Amino acid sequence: MKYKLTIAIIVTVLLIGGGIFETIFVEETFSTFGSMVSELAKSEEYDLEEVKSVGKYWEEKADLLEITIPHVQLTEITVTYGELVGAVRNEDYDSASALLLRIQQYVVRIGSLYGFSARNII
């Protein structure tokens, strides 16, 4: 009987620890990516290499985020980011600005949807 209780406690602690880790990872990733996108948006003309480096960060993190967040939502950000790279490559900075704002809204909405908050618990 003691072994069953011990196993139940260990499993419970692992589940709670995993949930806390997931919440911290999601919030940290979206916070960092949001800051990087905001920095890009401050410029009138965007540097293609800088845009690509932020995109590389996103691609690395999106693979891990797919474990906890539906990939359809993450794909929206990835596709929009691809459009952003194309707009910057063609020096269409008006379109690039609009795409950056779209990405910022995705980051805010998805980050708050999957982050820790009272409304997500209730």
SULHUGI-V360045 format. One record per residue. N is the residue number from 1. D_CENTER is the distance of its C-alpha to the mean C-alpha in Angstrom with 2 decimals. Layout:
{{N D_CENTER} {N D_CENTER}}
This chain:
{{1 43.58} {2 42.13} {3 40.10} {4 38.48} {5 37.57} {6 36.21} {7 34.07} {8 32.81} {9 31.93} {10 30.14} {11 28.09} {12 27.24} {13 26.20} {14 24.01} {15 22.30} {16 21.79} {17 20.60} {18 18.09} {19 16.80} {20 16.62} {21 14.87} {22 12.18} {23 11.77} {24 11.78} {25 9.31} {26 6.60} {27 7.89} {28 8.38} {29 5.21} {30 3.93} {31 7.66} {32 8.28} {33 6.35} {34 7.92} {35 11.05} {36 11.27} {37 11.14} {38 13.61} {39 15.78} {40 16.02} {41 17.00} {42 19.84} {43 21.81} {44 24.33} {45 24.21} {46 21.24} {47 21.74} {48 20.81} {49 20.32} {50 17.95} {51 15.88} {52 16.03} {53 15.08} {54 11.79} {55 11.31} {56 12.42} {57 9.91} {58 7.08} {59 9.54} {60 10.23} {61 7.01} {62 6.55} {63 10.08} {64 9.68} {65 7.09} {66 9.79} {67 12.11} {68 11.06} {69 9.27} {70 11.57} {71 11.15} {72 12.60} {73 9.78} {74 7.41} {75 10.67} {76 11.10} {77 8.45} {78 9.99} {79 13.41} {80 13.19} {81 12.21} {82 15.23} {83 17.32} {84 16.46} {85 17.73} {86 20.78} {87 21.50} {88 21.43} {89 23.56} {90 26.02} {91 25.96} {92 25.18} {93 23.60} {94 24.02} {95 21.89} {96 19.32} {97 19.22} {98 18.80} {99 15.92} {100 14.13} {101 14.84} {102 13.56} {103 10.12} {104 10.30} {105 11.38} {106 8.74} {107 6.12} {108 9.03} {109 10.11} {110 7.48} {111 6.59} {112 10.39} {113 11.15} {114 9.80} {115 10.43} {116 14.04} {117 16.55} {118 20.12} {119 19.68} {120 17.33} {121 20.11} {122 22.95}}
